[in-house]
Amino acid sequence: TNIKYKWVQTSGDPVTLILSGTAHPIFYSPSVGYTQSKVLEFKLTVSNQYGKDTSTVKITVTLGNQIPTAKINVIP
């Protein structure tokens, strides 16, 4: 099966997706303050010869007393 991935950012601070045609894209997190959080939203489309499906992925970026972390929610 030839699986194809396509990630597109749909909201939040703009980021540049690296490897957006893979299952594991990379981006540099936007800056957040100690009490802030930012939500980035992406549309993920996965397809192969049998069809395609799309989901919304929301990533919440927060900063505690450590380096920024992200919480990822996939919404079917």
TORPA-4810 file (N, C-alpha, C, O; in nm, 3 decimals):
<nodes>
NODE_1_0.084_-0.119_0.000_0.000_0.000_0.000_0.088_0.124_0.000_0.179_0.136_0.082_T
NODE_2_0.061_0.214_-0.089_0.137_0.338_-0.103_0.063_0.448_-0.027_-0.022_0.516_-0.084_N
NODE_3_0.096_0.467_0.099_0.027_0.565_0.183_0.090_0.703_0.164_0.213_0.717_0.169_I
NODE_4_0.005_0.803_0.143_0.050_0.941_0.128_-0.008_1.024_0.240_-0.123_1.005_0.281_K
NODE_5_0.072_1.118_0.290_0.031_1.208_0.397_0.039_1.351_0.347_0.130_1.387_0.273_Y
NODE_6_-0.058_1.433_0.390_-0.055_1.575_0.356_-0.103_1.654_0.477_-0.217_1.639_0.520_K
NODE_7_-0.015_1.737_0.532_-0.047_1.823_0.646_-0.061_1.967_0.596_0.023_2.015_0.520_W
NODE_8_-0.167_2.035_0.640_-0.188_2.176_0.607_-0.231_2.249_0.733_-0.324_2.205_0.801_V
NODE_9_-0.164_2.358_0.766_-0.204_2.436_0.884_-0.329_2.515_0.852_-0.338_2.580_0.748_Q
NODE_10_-0.428_2.508_0.943_-0.555_2.578_0.921_-0.580_2.693_1.018_-0.664_2.779_0.990_T
NODE_11_-0.509_2.697_1.132_-0.523_2.811_1.223_-0.408_2.814_1.321_-0.330_2.719_1.333_S
NODE_12_-0.398_2.926_1.392_-0.291_2.946_1.490_-0.178_3.028_1.430_-0.179_3.063_1.312_G
NODE_13_-0.078_3.057_1.515_0.040_3.129_1.467_0.102_3.050_1.352_0.121_2.929_1.364_D
NODE_14_0.133_3.116_1.241_0.188_3.043_1.126_0.322_2.977_1.160_0.409_3.038_1.220_P
NODE_15_0.336_2.852_1.119_0.462_2.779_1.133_0.496_2.719_0.997_0.408_2.700_0.912_V
NODE_16_0.622_2.690_0.977_0.666_2.623_0.855_0.677_2.475_0.883_0.755_2.433_0.969_T
NODE_17_0.600_2.396_0.812_0.605_2.251_0.829_0.720_2.194_0.746_0.733_2.223_0.627_L
NODE_18_0.801_2.114_0.811_0.910_2.043_0.746_0.865_1.897_0.735_0.812_1.843_0.832_I
NODE_19_0.886_1.835_0.623_0.843_1.697_0.599_0.691_1.683_0.606_0.639_1.588_0.664_L
NODE_20_0.619_1.778_0.547_0.472_1.779_0.554_0.407_1.665_0.476_0.287_1.644_0.486_S
NODE_21_0.485_1.592_0.398_0.433_1.478_0.324_0.462_1.345_0.393_0.458_1.240_0.329_G
NODE_22_0.491_1.351_0.524_0.523_1.230_0.600_0.427_1.215_0.718_0.348_1.305_0.746_T
NODE_23_0.436_1.102_0.786_0.353_1.079_0.904_0.402_1.161_1.024_0.327_1.182_1.119_A
NODE_24_0.527_1.208_1.019_0.587_1.279_1.133_0.648_1.412_1.089_0.770_1.425_1.082_H
NODE_25_0.563_1.513_1.060_0.617_1.643_1.021_0.683_1.711_1.141_0.662_1.673_1.256_P
NODE_26_0.761_1.812_1.111_0.835_1.887_1.213_0.806_2.035_1.194_0.793_2.082_1.081_I
NODE_27_0.797_2.109_1.304_0.790_2.255_1.295_0.850_2.312_1.421_0.856_2.245_1.525_F
NODE_28_0.895_2.438_1.413_0.947_2.507_1.530_0.830_2.574_1.600_0.749_2.642_1.537_Y
NODE_29_0.822_2.554_1.730_0.712_2.605_1.810_0.712_2.757_1.815_0.818_2.819_1.822_S
NODE_30_0.592_2.818_1.810_0.586_2.962_1.834_0.620_2.992_1.979_0.603_2.906_2.066_P
NODE_31_0.666_3.112_2.006_0.702_3.151_2.142_0.577_3.165_2.228_0.475_3.216_2.183_S
NODE_32_0.588_3.121_2.353_0.481_3.139_2.450_0.541_3.186_2.581_0.655_3.153_2.613_V
NODE_33_0.463_3.266_2.658_0.507_3.309_2.790_0.478_3.202_2.893_0.417_3.099_2.861_G
NODE_34_0.520_3.226_3.017_0.505_3.125_3.123_0.359_3.092_3.154_0.330_2.980_3.196_Y
NODE_35_0.268_3.185_3.137_0.128_3.158_3.168_0.041_3.148_3.043_-0.081_3.140_3.052_T
NODE_36_0.103_3.148_2.926_0.030_3.145_2.800_0.024_3.003_2.742_0.099_2.914_2.781_Q
NODE_37_-0.067_2.987_2.649_-0.067_2.868_2.564_-0.115_2.912_2.427_-0.190_3.009_2.414_S
NODE_38_-0.073_2.842_2.325_-0.116_2.871_2.188_-0.161_2.741_2.125_-0.100_2.636_2.145_K
NODE_39_-0.269_2.750_2.047_-0.322_2.632_1.980_-0.294_2.645_1.830_-0.326_2.747_1.768_V
NODE_40_-0.235_2.540_1.774_-0.212_2.531_1.631_-0.303_2.421_1.579_-0.317_2.316_1.642_L
NODE_41_-0.366_2.444_1.464_-0.457_2.344_1.409_-0.412_2.307_1.268_-0.377_2.393_1.187_E
NODE_42_-0.415_2.177_1.242_-0.372_2.125_1.113_-0.478_2.031_1.057_-0.552_1.969_1.133_F
NODE_43_-0.485_2.022_0.925_-0.568_1.922_0.859_-0.472_1.816_0.805_-0.379_1.847_0.731_K
NODE_44_-0.496_1.691_0.844_-0.415_1.578_0.797_-0.500_1.494_0.702_-0.608_1.448_0.739_L
NODE_45_-0.451_1.475_0.582_-0.517_1.388_0.486_-0.424_1.270_0.459_-0.308_1.287_0.421_T
NODE_46_-0.478_1.149_0.477_-0.403_1.026_0.451_-0.475_0.954_0.338_-0.597_0.937_0.341_V
NODE_47_-0.399_0.913_0.236_-0.462_0.848_0.121_-0.376_0.732_0.071_-0.255_0.727_0.093_S
NODE_48_-0.443_0.640_0.003_-0.377_0.533_-0.071_-0.467_0.496_-0.188_-0.561_0.569_-0.218_N
NODE_49_-0.440_0.384_-0.253_-0.517_0.348_-0.371_-0.663_0.315_-0.340_-0.745_0.308_-0.432_Q
NODE_50_-0.698_0.295_-0.213_-0.834_0.261_-0.174_-0.919_0.382_-0.135_-1.040_0.369_-0.118_Y
NODE_51_-0.857_0.498_-0.119_-0.933_0.616_-0.081_-0.852_0.709_0.007_-0.729_0.698_0.016_G
NODE_52_-0.922_0.801_0.073_-0.855_0.896_0.160_-0.944_0.931_0.277_-1.066_0.911_0.273_K
NODE_53_-0.882_0.983_0.382_-0.954_1.028_0.500_-0.883_1.150_0.554_-0.762_1.165_0.540_D
NODE_54_-0.960_1.239_0.616_-0.905_1.363_0.670_-0.945_1.378_0.815_-1.058_1.347_0.853_T
NODE_55_-0.851_1.426_0.896_-0.877_1.455_1.037_-0.820_1.591_1.071_-0.730_1.641_1.003_S
NODE_56_-0.873_1.650_1.177_-0.819_1.774_1.231_-0.729_1.740_1.348_-0.765_1.661_1.434_T
NODE_57_-0.611_1.801_1.350_-0.515_1.779_1.459_-0.491_1.913_1.526_-0.449_2.009_1.462_V
NODE_58_-0.518_1.920_1.657_-0.492_2.041_1.734_-0.373_2.017_1.826_-0.367_1.916_1.896_K
NODE_59_-0.279_2.110_1.825_-0.160_2.102_1.909_-0.159_2.224_1.999_-0.161_2.338_1.951_I
NODE_60_-0.156_2.201_2.130_-0.151_2.310_2.227_-0.008_2.322_2.278_0.047_2.227_2.332_T
NODE_61_0.051_2.439_2.260_0.188_2.465_2.303_0.182_2.543_2.433_0.117_2.647_2.440_V
NODE_62_0.249_2.493_2.537_0.254_2.561_2.666_0.398_2.568_2.714_0.485_2.497_2.664_T
NODE_63_0.422_2.654_2.810_0.556_2.668_2.867_0.541_2.677_3.018_0.481_2.772_3.070_L
NODE_64_0.595_2.580_3.087_0.598_2.584_3.233_0.733_2.638_3.275_0.779_2.740_3.223_G
NODE_65_0.796_2.571_3.367_0.930_2.610_3.409_1.036_2.537_3.328_1.154_2.536_3.364_N
NODE_66_0.993_2.475_3.220_1.084_2.399_3.137_1.068_2.441_2.992_0.996_2.536_2.963_Q
NODE_67_1.134_2.369_2.902_1.125_2.401_2.761_0.980_2.381_2.713_0.905_2.307_2.776_I
NODE_68_0.940_2.445_2.601_0.802_2.429_2.553_0.767_2.284_2.526_0.851_2.206_2.480_P
NODE_69_0.643_2.247_2.556_0.593_2.114_2.528_0.467_2.126_2.444_0.409_2.235_2.434_T
NODE_70_0.425_2.019_2.386_0.305_2.021_2.303_0.216_1.905_2.340_0.264_1.795_2.366_A
NODE_71_0.086_1.928_2.341_-0.014_1.825_2.361_-0.091_1.813_2.231_-0.145_1.912_2.181_K
NODE_72_-0.098_1.693_2.176_-0.159_1.671_2.045_-0.292_1.599_2.061_-0.299_1.494_2.125_I
NODE_73_-0.398_1.656_2.001_-0.530_1.594_1.999_-0.570_1.570_1.855_-0.567_1.663_1.775_N
NODE_74_-0.607_1.448_1.821_-0.656_1.416_1.688_-0.808_1.406_1.696_-0.861_1.329_1.776_V
NODE_75_-0.876_1.483_1.613_-1.022_1.486_1.613_-1.069_1.418_1.484_-1.045_1.471_1.376_I
NODE_76_-1.135_1.302_1.494_-1.177_1.231_1.373_-1.286_1.305_1.298_-1.332_1.258_1.195_P
</nodes>
